[in-house]
Protein backbone atom coordinates (compact mmCIF):
# COMPACT_ATOMS: atom_id res chain seq x y z
CA UNK A 1 0.00 0.00 0.00
CA UNK A 2 1.42 3.32 -0.99
CA UNK A 3 1.49 6.48 1.06
CA UNK A 4 -1.44 8.84 0.48
CA UNK A 5 -0.59 11.53 -2.05
CA UNK A 6 -0.97 15.25 -1.53
CA UNK A 7 -3.24 16.43 -4.33
CA UNK A 8 -5.17 19.62 -5.16
CA UNK A 9 -8.23 17.78 -3.75
CA UNK A 10 -6.69 16.98 -0.34
CA UNK A 11 -5.11 20.44 -0.12
CA UNK A 12 -8.55 22.01 -0.70
CA UNK A 13 -10.19 19.78 1.94
CA UNK A 14 -7.50 20.69 4.49
CA UNK A 15 -7.66 24.39 3.62
CA UNK A 16 -11.47 24.43 4.10
CA UNK A 17 -11.26 22.39 7.31
CA UNK A 18 -13.45 19.57 6.00
CA UNK A 19 -13.14 16.26 7.85
CA UNK A 20 -12.12 13.41 5.55
CA UNK A 21 -10.30 10.08 5.63
CA UNK A 22 -7.69 8.88 3.15
CA UNK A 23 -8.03 5.50 1.47
CA UNK A 24 -5.18 4.40 -0.82
CA UNK A 25 -5.78 1.12 -2.63
CA UNK A 26 -4.21 -0.97 -5.38
CA UNK A 27 -5.42 0.64 -8.63
CA UNK A 28 -6.43 -1.63 -11.51
CA UNK A 29 -6.68 -0.27 -15.05
CA UNK A 30 -10.37 -0.34 -16.05
CA UNK A 31 -11.31 -1.72 -12.62
CA UNK A 32 -13.53 1.22 -11.76
CA UNK A 33 -15.61 1.51 -8.64
CA UNK A 34 -16.09 -2.27 -8.41
CA UNK A 35 -12.38 -2.68 -7.64
CA UNK A 36 -12.09 0.31 -5.31
CA UNK A 37 -15.19 -0.77 -3.34
CA UNK A 38 -13.79 -4.30 -3.01
CA UNK A 39 -10.35 -3.03 -1.97
CA UNK A 40 -11.86 -0.69 0.67
CA UNK A 41 -14.47 -3.20 1.82
CA UNK A 42 -17.35 -0.77 1.24
CA UNK A 43 -20.61 -0.89 -0.74
CA UNK A 44 -20.06 0.17 -4.36
CA UNK A 45 -23.18 2.35 -4.04
CA UNK A 46 -21.19 4.63 -1.66
CA UNK A 47 -18.21 4.90 -4.03
CA UNK A 48 -18.93 7.94 -6.17
CA UNK A 49 -17.66 8.30 -9.74
CA UNK A 50 -16.52 11.71 -10.97
CA UNK A 51 -17.51 11.95 -14.63
CA UNK A 52 -16.41 14.82 -16.86
CA UNK A 53 -18.98 15.42 -19.57
CA UNK A 54 -19.81 18.15 -22.04
CA UNK A 55 -22.93 19.58 -23.61
CA UNK A 56 -23.65 20.12 -27.32
CA UNK A 57 -21.62 23.36 -27.25
CA UNK A 58 -18.60 21.61 -25.73
CA UNK A 59 -19.15 23.25 -22.31
CA UNK A 60 -17.72 20.94 -19.63
CA UNK A 61 -19.53 19.77 -16.51
CA UNK A 62 -18.94 17.22 -13.78
CA UNK A 63 -21.45 14.56 -12.75
CA UNK A 64 -21.12 12.68 -9.45
CA UNK A 65 -22.79 9.27 -9.69
CA UNK A 66 -23.09 6.15 -7.53
CA UNK A 67 -20.47 3.58 -8.52
CA UNK A 68 -23.13 0.96 -9.23
CA UNK A 69 -25.24 3.23 -11.45
CA UNK A 70 -24.89 4.86 -14.85
CA UNK A 71 -25.87 8.35 -15.97
CA UNK A 72 -28.88 8.74 -18.23
CA UNK A 73 -27.44 11.49 -20.43
CA UNK A 74 -30.90 12.09 -21.93
CA UNK A 75 -32.47 12.65 -18.50
CA UNK A 76 -29.54 14.84 -17.46
CA UNK A 77 -29.71 16.97 -20.63
CA UNK A 78 -33.48 17.39 -20.17
CA UNK A 79 -33.05 18.51 -16.53
CA UNK A 80 -30.29 20.96 -17.45
CA UNK A 81 -32.12 22.34 -20.48
CA UNK A 82 -29.39 21.21 -22.87
CA UNK A 83 -29.81 19.53 -26.26
CA UNK A 84 -27.35 16.79 -25.43
CA UNK A 85 -24.70 15.73 -22.95
CA UNK A 86 -21.97 13.17 -23.56
CA UNK A 87 -18.84 11.95 -21.76
CA UNK A 88 -15.66 13.79 -22.72
CA UNK A 89 -12.83 11.96 -24.42
CA UNK A 90 -10.14 11.14 -21.82
CA UNK A 91 -7.70 13.79 -23.08
CA UNK A 92 -10.44 16.45 -23.07
CA UNK A 93 -11.56 15.44 -19.57
CA UNK A 94 -7.95 15.71 -18.39
CA UNK A 95 -7.57 19.15 -19.94
CA UNK A 96 -10.74 20.40 -18.18
CA UNK A 97 -10.11 18.83 -14.77
CA UNK A 98 -6.32 18.74 -14.54
CA UNK A 99 -6.55 15.09 -13.42
CA UNK A 100 -5.71 11.84 -15.20
CA UNK A 101 -8.77 9.75 -16.03
CA UNK A 102 -9.04 7.15 -13.27
CA UNK A 103 -7.85 9.78 -10.79
CA UNK A 104 -10.40 12.54 -11.45
CA UNK A 105 -11.66 14.32 -8.35
CA UNK A 106 -14.49 16.86 -8.24
CA UNK A 107 -12.28 18.80 -5.81
CA UNK A 108 -9.45 21.11 -6.85
CA UNK A 109 -10.12 20.95 -10.59
CA UNK A 110 -7.88 23.01 -12.87
CA UNK A 111 -10.77 25.34 -13.66
CA UNK A 112 -14.10 25.78 -11.89
CA UNK A 113 -16.59 23.39 -13.47
CA UNK A 114 -20.32 23.14 -12.75
CA UNK A 115 -20.95 20.03 -10.64
CA UNK A 116 -24.14 17.96 -10.62
CA UNK A 117 -24.70 15.26 -8.00
CA UNK A 118 -27.17 12.39 -8.17
CA UNK A 119 -29.71 13.40 -5.52
CA UNK A 120 -29.69 10.04 -3.66
CA UNK A 121 -25.94 10.40 -2.97
CA UNK A 122 -26.82 13.20 -0.54
CA UNK A 123 -28.83 10.71 1.57
CA UNK A 124 -25.82 8.49 2.28
CA UNK A 125 -24.01 8.84 5.63
CA UNK A 126 -20.56 8.71 3.99
CA UNK A 127 -19.20 8.55 0.47
CA UNK A 128 -15.85 7.71 -1.09
CA UNK A 129 -14.77 9.92 -3.98
CA UNK A 130 -11.52 10.10 -5.90
CA UNK A 131 -8.90 12.09 -4.04
CA UNK A 132 -7.08 13.24 -7.18
CA UNK A 133 -4.84 10.28 -7.92
CA UNK A 134 -5.34 6.78 -9.29
CA UNK A 135 -5.73 4.35 -6.40
CA UNK A 136 -6.68 7.01 -3.86
CA UNK A 137 -10.14 7.78 -2.49
CA UNK A 138 -11.21 10.16 0.25
CA UNK A 139 -14.14 9.41 2.53
CA UNK A 140 -16.36 12.29 3.64
CA UNK A 141 -19.91 13.43 4.29
CA UNK A 142 -21.73 13.85 0.96
CA UNK A 143 -23.35 17.14 1.97
CA UNK A 144 -19.93 18.59 2.89
CA UNK A 145 -18.64 17.69 -0.57
CA UNK A 146 -21.76 19.05 -2.29
CA UNK A 147 -21.52 22.34 -0.39
CA UNK A 148 -17.81 22.71 -1.16
CA UNK A 149 -18.24 22.24 -4.92
CA UNK A 150 -21.68 23.96 -5.06
CA UNK A 151 -23.20 20.80 -6.54
CA UNK A 152 -26.69 20.89 -8.00
CA UNK A 153 -28.79 17.78 -7.27
CA UNK A 154 -30.15 15.90 -10.31
CA UNK A 155 -32.08 12.69 -10.94
CA UNK A 156 -30.20 10.92 -13.72
CA UNK A 157 -29.28 7.47 -12.35
CA UNK A 158 -30.06 4.29 -14.22
CA UNK A 159 -29.13 0.74 -13.30
CA UNK A 160 -25.46 0.08 -14.07
C-alpha positions in Angstrom: 0.0 0.0 0.0 1.4 3.3 -1.0 1.5 6.5 1.1 -1.4 8.8 0.5 -0.6 11.5 -2.1 -1.0 15.3 -1.5 -3.2 16.4 -4.3 -5.2 19.6 -5.2 -8.2 17.8 -3.7 -6.7 17.0 -0.3 -5.1 20.4 -0.1 -8.5 22.0 -0.7 -10.2 19.8 1.9 -7.5 20.7 4.5 -7.7 24.4 3.6 -11.5 24.4 4.1 -11.3 22.4 7.3 -13.5 19.6 6.0 -13.1 16.3 7.8 -12.1 13.4 5.6 -10.3 10.1 5.6 -7.7 8.9 3.1 -8.0 5.5 1.5 -5.2 4.4 -0.8 -5.8 1.1 -2.6 -4.2 -1.0 -5.4 -5.4 0.6 -8.6 -6.4 -1.6 -11.5 -6.7 -0.3 -15.0 -10.4 -0.3 -16.1 -11.3 -1.7 -12.6 -13.5 1.2 -11.8 -15.6 1.5 -8.6 -16.1 -2.3 -8.4 -12.4 -2.7 -7.6 -12.1 0.3 -5.3 -15.2 -0.8 -3.3 -13.8 -4.3 -3.0 -10.4 -3.0 -2.0 -11.9 -0.7 0.7 -14.5 -3.2 1.8 -17.4 -0.8 1.2 -20.6 -0.9 -0.7 -20.1 0.2 -4.4 -23.2 2.4 -4.0 -21.2 4.6 -1.7 -18.2 4.9 -4.0 -18.9 7.9 -6.2 -17.7 8.3 -9.7 -16.5 11.7 -11.0 -17.5 11.9 -14.6 -16.4 14.8 -16.9 -19.0 15.4 -19.6 -19.8 18.1 -22.0 -22.9 19.6 -23.6 -23.6 20.1 -27.3 -21.6 23.4 -27.3 -18.6 21.6 -25.7 -19.1 23.3 -22.3 -17.7 20.9 -19.6 -19.5 19.8 -16.5 -18.9 17.2 -13.8 -21.4 14.6 -12.8 -21.1 12.7 -9.5 -22.8 9.3 -9.7 -23.1 6.1 -7.5 -20.5 3.6 -8.5 -23.1 1.0 -9.2 -25.2 3.2 -11.4 -24.9 4.9 -14.8 -25.9 8.4 -16.0 -28.9 8.7 -18.2 -27.4 11.5 -20.4 -30.9 12.1 -21.9 -32.5 12.6 -18.5 -29.5 14.8 -17.5 -29.7 17.0 -20.6 -33.5 17.4 -20.2 -33.1 18.5 -16.5 -30.3 21.0 -17.5 -32.1 22.3 -20.5 -29.4 21.2 -22.9 -29.8 19.5 -26.3 -27.4 16.8 -25.4 -24.7 15.7 -22.9 -22.0 13.2 -23.6 -18.8 11.9 -21.8 -15.7 13.8 -22.7 -12.8 12.0 -24.4 -10.1 11.1 -21.8 -7.7 13.8 -23.1 -10.4 16.5 -23.1 -11.6 15.4 -19.6 -8.0 15.7 -18.4 -7.6 19.2 -19.9 -10.7 20.4 -18.2 -10.1 18.8 -14.8 -6.3 18.7 -14.5 -6.5 15.1 -13.4 -5.7 11.8 -15.2 -8.8 9.7 -16.0 -9.0 7.2 -13.3 -7.9 9.8 -10.8 -10.4 12.5 -11.4 -11.7 14.3 -8.4 -14.5 16.9 -8.2 -12.3 18.8 -5.8 -9.5 21.1 -6.9 -10.1 21.0 -10.6 -7.9 23.0 -12.9 -10.8 25.3 -13.7 -14.1 25.8 -11.9 -16.6 23.4 -13.5 -20.3 23.1 -12.7 -20.9 20.0 -10.6 -24.1 18.0 -10.6 -24.7 15.3 -8.0 -27.2 12.4 -8.2 -29.7 13.4 -5.5 -29.7 10.0 -3.7 -25.9 10.4 -3.0 -26.8 13.2 -0.5 -28.8 10.7 1.6 -25.8 8.5 2.3 -24.0 8.8 5.6 -20.6 8.7 4.0 -19.2 8.6 0.5 -15.9 7.7 -1.1 -14.8 9.9 -4.0 -11.5 10.1 -5.9 -8.9 12.1 -4.0 -7.1 13.2 -7.2 -4.8 10.3 -7.9 -5.3 6.8 -9.3 -5.7 4.3 -6.4 -6.7 7.0 -3.9 -10.1 7.8 -2.5 -11.2 10.2 0.3 -14.1 9.4 2.5 -16.4 12.3 3.6 -19.9 13.4 4.3 -21.7 13.8 1.0 -23.3 17.1 2.0 -19.9 18.6 2.9 -18.6 17.7 -0.6 -21.8 19.0 -2.3 -21.5 22.3 -0.4 -17.8 22.7 -1.2 -18.2 22.2 -4.9 -21.7 24.0 -5.1 -23.2 20.8 -6.5 -26.7 20.9 -8.0 -28.8 17.8 -7.3 -30.1 15.9 -10.3 -32.1 12.7 -10.9 -30.2 10.9 -13.7 -29.3 7.5 -12.4 -30.1 4.3 -14.2 -29.1 0.7 -13.3 -25.5 0.1 -14.1 
